Amino acid sequence: MNNIKSKLNKSILKDLIEEIKSSSRVFTIEKGDYLFTENSPLEFVYLIDEGEVALLKLNKNNDSIELMNQQGGDIVGVDILFKNSLCDYSAVAKKSCKLYRTSLEKFQHILSHQKETSMELMRYLCSLLNQLESKI
């Protein structure tokens, strides 16, 4: 993930991170706690400040497959903005985490007023897709 972040515009992502932090509630979760589960509605976008979160997907046998890990500075759940549906995956803490949580509505508001940030976020999402595709 660090390779992906190093290719993106760090100052724009830093601005987005600071905006999320200033308008969000900070909280902690412990190893094994879920931020959200597959097939559930998602109300929040999460910024990981410290810790590690695994993104999991159930296969046909109902076994969890780890898609990727997200770490400090990563944003979890942002893809739901583009789908208006239930989550395609679960997010679970791999270790204790400090996170910021902002509503989808507030996150959309932030993006709607910052064109450069929106474009950089799109690049970030595309880089995550490329990372997933390379695992297939």
C-alpha positions in Angstrom: 0.0 0.0 0.0 2.9 2.4 0.7 4.0 2.1 -2.9 0.5 3.2 -4.0 0.4 6.2 -1.7 3.9 7.3 -2.8 2.6 7.5 -6.4 -0.3 9.8 -5.5 -0.2 13.5 -4.8 0.6 13.5 -1.1 -0.3 17.1 -0.4 -3.8 16.7 -1.8 -4.3 13.4 0.1 -2.9 15.2 3.2 -5.4 18.0 2.8 -8.2 15.4 2.5 -7.0 13.5 5.6 -6.8 16.8 7.6 -10.4 17.7 6.5 -11.6 14.3 7.6 -9.9 14.6 10.9 -11.2 18.1 11.6 -14.8 17.1 10.8 -14.9 13.6 12.3 -15.1 11.6 15.5 -12.1 9.7 16.6 -12.5 6.2 18.1 -10.6 3.0 18.7 -11.4 -0.6 18.0 -9.6 -3.8 19.1 -8.3 -6.7 17.1 -11.2 -8.7 15.6 -13.7 -5.8 15.8 -15.6 -5.1 12.6 -16.1 -1.7 11.1 -18.8 -3.1 8.9 -19.8 -6.4 7.4 -20.5 -7.7 3.9 -24.1 -7.1 2.6 -24.7 -4.4 5.2 -25.5 -0.8 4.5 -22.6 1.6 5.1 -23.2 4.9 6.7 -19.6 6.1 7.3 -16.2 6.4 5.7 -13.2 5.5 7.9 -9.8 7.0 8.0 -7.2 4.8 9.6 -4.9 6.8 11.8 -3.1 3.9 13.5 -3.4 0.1 13.1 -4.4 -2.2 10.3 -7.7 -3.3 8.8 -8.3 -6.3 6.6 -10.9 -6.3 3.9 -12.6 -9.6 3.6 -15.0 -11.2 1.1 -17.0 -14.4 1.5 -16.5 -17.0 -1.2 -19.0 -19.6 -2.4 -18.2 -21.9 0.5 -18.9 -19.0 2.9 -15.2 -18.8 3.9 -13.6 -15.4 4.3 -10.9 -14.4 1.8 -8.6 -11.6 2.6 -8.7 -9.1 -0.3 -6.1 -6.6 1.1 -4.9 -4.8 4.2 -5.4 -1.1 4.8 -3.1 0.8 7.2 -2.5 4.3 8.6 -3.5 7.0 6.2 -5.8 4.7 4.2 -9.5 5.4 3.8 -12.0 2.5 4.1 -15.5 2.4 2.7 -15.2 5.2 0.1 -16.2 2.9 -2.8 -19.8 2.8 -1.5 -20.1 6.4 -2.7 -20.2 5.2 -6.2 -22.6 2.2 -5.8 -25.5 3.2 -3.6 -25.9 -0.4 -2.4 -24.8 -2.8 0.3 -21.1 -3.4 1.1 -19.3 -6.0 -1.1 -16.9 -6.9 1.7 -16.3 -6.7 5.4 -13.6 -4.6 7.3 -12.1 -6.1 10.4 -9.3 -4.8 12.6 -6.1 -7.0 12.4 -4.8 -5.2 15.5 -5.9 -2.3 17.7 -6.8 0.7 15.6 -7.3 4.4 16.0 -9.7 5.7 13.4 -11.7 8.7 12.3 -15.3 8.2 11.2 -17.2 10.7 9.0 -20.7 10.3 7.5 -21.0 9.5 3.8 -22.9 12.7 3.4 -20.1 14.8 5.0 -17.5 13.0 2.9 -19.5 13.7 -0.3 -19.7 17.4 0.8 -15.9 17.6 1.3 -15.4 16.1 -2.2 -18.0 18.2 -3.9 -16.1 21.4 -2.9 -12.6 20.2 -3.8 -12.2 19.1 -7.4 -8.5 18.3 -7.1 -9.1 16.2 -4.0 -11.9 14.3 -5.8 -9.6 13.5 -8.7 -6.8 12.4 -6.4 -9.2 10.1 -4.6 -10.2 8.6 -7.9 -6.6 7.9 -8.6 -6.3 6.3 -5.2 -9.3 4.1 -5.8 -8.0 3.1 -9.2 -4.7 2.1 -7.6 -6.5 -0.1 -5.1 -8.3 -1.8 -8.0 -5.0 -2.4 -9.7 -3.7 -3.9 -6.5 -6.7 -6.2 -6.3 -6.4 -7.2 -9.9 -2.8 -8.1 -9.5 -3.8 -10.7 -6.8 -6.2 -12.5 -9.2 
